[in-house]
Structures are given as structure tokens and as C-alpha cells.
Amino acid sequence: MTVNVSRASTKDAEGIAGLFNQYRLFYKQPSNIEAAKQYITTRIERNESVIFMVREKGVVHGFVQLYPSFSSISLRRTWILNDLYVEESARRRGIGQSLLDKVRQFALETEAASISLQTAPTNQTAQALYERNGYIVDQTYLNYSLSL
């Protein structure tokens, strides 16, 4: 099956918002479709993230959101794959794989040094997909965060 992946614009925010809300629900966040739509719109308008999506017959079935970062070590751009979600009814059709393929292509086109991501320890389906695509669990560095 050929999956068409395209870069999202602000006109796509409404179509992505429902899936973004479902993604957030998976991570135990409260449902808020309007806030999800505004968040997506703002990221695109401000050029703060890059979103790729899969749409069939006017319906968005999956998306991935990348945030730019930079590596002082490699002196190059990096991309943080922050969000990847495929609606449940569209899974096992190659959409997640197609989104990851597009992310890799985009990272190469932008001369990025790497793509990094985090996922829930319980999300074994996503872990298997990432590992099939060459992503490696970091055994070298400890990751810290400070919640504000």
C-alpha cells in the first residue's frame, strides 16, 4: 500500500487536532480539542515545529511532529521526534513506517546529525517500530528534566 505523507500547514491544524488530542490522552493528559488545535496552529505559524501527516479521503490518519534542536558536539542541527500517532483504526497499514521514512528523509535533507525521541516504557509497539528503523536506546547518557 502506498501511503502519501505531506507536510502540514495551518489549514491542516483542525484535522490533526483530534489525533493530537488522542495522543495526549494516551499520555494521561486531559482532553481539550480546542487547545490541541491552537497548539498545532501556533507551532506551524511560528515555524517552531515541522509536522508531517497522512491524509486519506480528507481524513488525517496519522501525524508526526518534529522540533528543531542543535548539537554542540557535532556542530549540527538535530531533530526531536516529539509526537507520533496513528489512529487506532488505521494501524498496521504502514502509516507509522511511512511517517518515520519521511522523518529520516527530512532529517537527511536538512543535514541533521541525529533524530532523538522518547516514548513510554510501556509502549512496546512503538519501541518495536523504532528499533526496526535503527533507533537505539541510549545507554551512554543519563537524561534529566526539571518540571516547572
C-alpha positions as CSV (number, residue, x, y, z in Angstrom):
1,M,0.0,0.0,0.0
2,T,1.3,3.4,-0.9
3,V,0.9,6.0,1.8
4,N,1.0,9.7,0.9
5,V,2.9,11.7,3.6
6,S,2.7,15.5,3.3
7,R,3.9,18.4,5.4
8,A,1.1,20.1,7.4
9,S,0.2,23.8,7.1
10,T,-2.1,25.8,9.4
11,K,-5.1,24.8,7.3
12,D,-4.4,21.2,8.4
13,A,-4.5,22.0,12.2
14,E,-8.1,21.1,12.6
15,G,-7.6,17.7,11.0
16,I,-4.6,17.0,13.2
17,A,-6.1,18.3,16.4
18,G,-8.3,15.2,17.0
19,L,-5.3,12.9,16.7
20,F,-3.1,15.2,18.7
21,N,-5.8,15.1,21.5
22,Q,-5.8,11.3,21.3
23,Y,-2.0,11.2,21.6
24,R,-2.2,13.4,24.7
25,L,-4.9,11.2,26.2
26,F,-2.5,8.2,25.8
27,Y,-0.1,10.2,28.0
28,K,-2.8,10.8,30.6
29,Q,-3.4,14.4,29.8
30,P,-6.9,15.9,29.9
31,S,-8.9,16.1,26.7
32,N,-9.1,19.5,25.0
33,I,-9.5,19.6,21.3
34,E,-9.6,23.4,21.0
35,A,-6.3,23.7,22.9
36,A,-4.8,21.0,20.7
37,K,-5.9,22.8,17.6
38,Q,-4.5,26.1,18.9
39,Y,-1.2,24.5,19.9
40,I,-0.7,22.9,16.5
41,T,-1.7,26.1,14.7
42,T,0.8,28.2,16.8
43,R,3.7,25.7,16.3
44,I,3.2,25.9,12.5
45,E,2.6,29.6,12.3
46,R,5.7,30.4,14.3
47,N,7.7,27.8,12.4
48,E,8.6,26.1,15.8
49,S,7.9,22.6,14.6
50,V,7.5,20.5,11.5
51,I,4.5,18.3,11.2
52,F,4.0,15.6,8.6
53,M,0.7,13.8,8.2
54,V,-1.1,11.1,6.3
55,R,-4.5,12.0,4.9
56,E,-6.8,9.7,3.0
57,K,-10.1,10.9,1.6
58,G,-9.9,14.1,3.6
59,V,-9.3,12.4,7.0
60,V,-6.0,12.6,8.8
61,H,-5.0,9.1,10.0
62,G,-1.6,9.8,11.5
63,F,1.0,12.6,12.1
64,V,4.5,13.1,13.4
65,Q,5.8,16.3,15.0
66,L,9.5,17.3,15.0
67,Y,11.1,20.1,17.0
68,P,14.4,21.5,15.9
69,S,17.4,21.4,18.2
70,F,21.2,21.6,17.8
71,S,24.2,19.6,18.9
72,S,27.2,21.4,20.3
73,I,29.2,18.2,20.0
74,S,28.5,17.6,16.2
75,L,28.1,21.3,15.4
76,R,24.9,20.4,13.5
77,R,21.2,20.5,13.7
78,T,19.3,17.7,15.3
79,W,15.5,16.9,15.3
80,I,13.5,15.8,18.3
81,L,10.7,13.5,17.2
82,N,8.3,14.5,19.9
83,D,5.0,13.1,18.8
84,L,4.0,10.3,16.5
85,Y,0.4,9.0,16.5
86,V,-1.7,6.8,14.1
87,E,-5.3,6.5,14.8
88,E,-6.2,3.0,16.1
89,S,-8.4,2.0,13.2
90,A,-5.6,2.9,10.7
91,R,-2.8,0.9,12.4
92,R,-1.0,-2.0,10.8
93,R,-1.3,-0.3,7.4
94,G,2.2,1.1,7.1
95,I,1.3,4.7,8.2
96,G,3.8,4.8,11.1
97,Q,6.5,3.4,9.0
98,S,5.8,5.9,6.2
99,L,5.9,8.8,8.7
100,L,9.3,7.5,10.0
101,D,10.6,7.2,6.5
102,K,9.6,10.8,5.8
103,V,11.2,12.0,9.1
104,R,14.5,10.3,8.1
105,Q,14.4,11.8,4.6
106,F,13.7,15.2,6.0
107,A,16.5,14.9,8.6
108,L,18.9,14.0,5.8
109,E,17.7,16.9,3.6
110,T,18.3,19.3,6.5
111,E,21.7,17.8,7.2
112,A,20.8,16.8,10.7
113,A,23.2,14.9,12.8
114,S,20.5,12.8,14.5
115,I,16.9,12.3,15.4
116,S,16.0,11.7,19.0
117,L,12.8,10.6,20.7
118,Q,11.3,9.4,23.9
119,T,8.4,7.0,24.4
120,A,6.6,5.5,27.4
121,P,8.3,2.3,28.7
122,T,5.0,0.5,28.3
123,N,4.6,1.5,24.6
124,Q,6.2,-1.7,23.2
125,T,4.5,-1.4,19.8
126,A,6.2,2.0,19.2
127,Q,9.5,0.7,20.6
128,A,9.5,-2.2,18.2
129,L,8.8,0.2,15.3
130,Y,11.6,2.5,16.3
131,E,14.1,-0.4,16.8
132,R,13.2,-1.8,13.3
133,N,14.2,1.5,11.9
134,G,17.6,1.7,13.6
135,Y,16.8,3.8,16.7
136,I,18.9,2.7,19.6
137,V,18.1,3.0,23.3
138,D,20.6,5.4,24.8
139,Q,23.0,3.5,27.1
140,T,25.6,6.3,27.2
141,Y,23.9,9.3,28.7
142,L,21.5,9.9,31.5
143,N,18.6,12.1,30.7
144,Y,17.4,14.6,33.3
145,S,14.5,17.0,33.3
146,L,13.2,19.7,35.6
147,S,9.4,20.2,35.6
148,L,8.3,23.8,36.1
